[in-house]
Amino acid sequence: MKPDSDIVEIEVSPDADGLSRTLRVADVIRRRDLDFVSKPGELVESEFETGSLSAAGRKAFALMLRKAGPDAGEDRNFTITKKELRGSHKGNERIQPVMDELLRVIVRIRTTTKKGKPAIMSQSLLSSCVEEISEDGMSVVEYEFSEAFKRVMQRSDYYARVNLGVMLALQSRYSLTLYDLGCLIINRQNRVVKMEVEELRRRLGVPEGSFKNFAEFRRDVLAKSKLEIDQLADFTVEWDEIRGSGRGRPVEAVKLTFSPKDPVDQEETAKELDRPKVGRRARRDGTVETVAPPPVPLPSARPFPSGSLSFCPDQRIITIFRDFGGGWDKDMIADAYRQKMGAKLETLTGAALYKSWEGFCKSWVAMRGTP
């Protein structure tokens, strides 16, 4: 398991002349189909001006950025399916609120003007978003990045290469932000970042009025984020508190240090990512030694239902239709499937049935489109 931001593996192609370094890395990720996303360093180091992105919002934007790849700086709309966008979440109910977040939240990003002078961009990350109403997993969301963010992508020459598996496994928005920062600097000679407490709060998107004293901030933000990152990332994070000289010597700044794990710890981290999410917090907190994985359900022995799918007892059949049925009437597709399969359907059960049903739904939509 190599470091998440290992730049040795990323060799920019001479064919990508004209692209910023961040977009060149995105091009390599797309061509090699790597499970990473190239995030501009300017975004990783941004602060929130209004609001704060939830963990779901941060993950969704990273998936949208990966989908756009090296084209993220272009004036165009991009399309991503709901199944891709929801990541490890099973339902589509969070997609619309997350898109509203991305349109509403204002971030402050360091950039340059057209004259090449340092500047601060204040704008939302998306300029538009159109979501198909269908709950089918293959229905799509169309989106376009804001003008200012496209300029950032066009000029960004430093990046964080974020591991998608780790990103989707992290639960806290604060640990997600610290993880991005670690991916940005882990391969630098100097892996230490010093920030005043208020700047760190803004970077992490801590809401105004939350965790007012540093003890709360330490316990509920820094300590919890450290536990998640140390368990799931291939580096660890530590911090030192720098105190002032006033009454009570309040903490004025924090010095964060990111350190790569040794090969043995990296291997253990890779194993943890492969384990079920159930029991992960207990393993992290050390409250249990092991957690048995949930039993693997045996394939259903039931054949394809003969009546309306509205009364189908096999939820796997319904889930496959919702993900791949394209918004068509479920009983219309089911009748066509029964007619095509004929007598074969009487003996088809379990995994073979699910694979056959999924293939038929996909071919139906491919030939007829969406209604």
Secondary structure as GFF3:
##gff-version 3
##sequence-region A 1 371
A	DSSP	three_ten_helix	14	16	.	.	.	ID=ss1
A	DSSP	alpha_helix	21	32	.	.	.	ID=ss2
A	DSSP	beta_strand	36	40	.	.	.	ID=ss3
A	DSSP	alpha_helix	41	44	.	.	.	ID=ss4
A	DSSP	beta_strand	47	50	.	.	.	ID=ss5
A	DSSP	alpha_helix	55	68	.	.	.	ID=ss6
A	DSSP	three_ten_helix	69	71	.	.	.	ID=ss7
A	DSSP	beta_strand	78	81	.	.	.	ID=ss8
A	DSSP	alpha_helix	82	85	.	.	.	ID=ss9
A	DSSP	alpha_helix	95	104	.	.	.	ID=ss10
A	DSSP	beta_strand	106	112	.	.	.	ID=ss11
A	DSSP	beta_strand	118	123	.	.	.	ID=ss12
A	DSSP	beta_strand	126	131	.	.	.	ID=ss13
A	DSSP	beta_strand	140	145	.	.	.	ID=ss14
A	DSSP	alpha_helix	147	155	.	.	.	ID=ss15
A	DSSP	beta_strand	159	163	.	.	.	ID=ss16
A	DSSP	alpha_helix	164	169	.	.	.	ID=ss17
A	DSSP	alpha_helix	173	185	.	.	.	ID=ss18
A	DSSP	beta_strand	192	196	.	.	.	ID=ss19
A	DSSP	alpha_helix	197	204	.	.	.	ID=ss20
A	DSSP	alpha_helix	214	217	.	.	.	ID=ss21
A	DSSP	pi_helix	218	223	.	.	.	ID=ss22
A	DSSP	alpha_helix	224	232	.	.	.	ID=ss23
A	DSSP	beta_strand	235	243	.	.	.	ID=ss24
A	DSSP	beta_strand	251	260	.	.	.	ID=ss25
A	DSSP	alpha_helix	263	274	.	.	.	ID=ss26
A	DSSP	alpha_helix	280	285	.	.	.	ID=ss27
A	DSSP	three_ten_helix	309	311	.	.	.	ID=ss28
A	DSSP	alpha_helix	315	324	.	.	.	ID=ss29
A	DSSP	alpha_helix	330	341	.	.	.	ID=ss30
A	DSSP	three_ten_helix	342	346	.	.	.	ID=ss31
A	DSSP	alpha_helix	350	368	.	.	.	ID=ss32
###
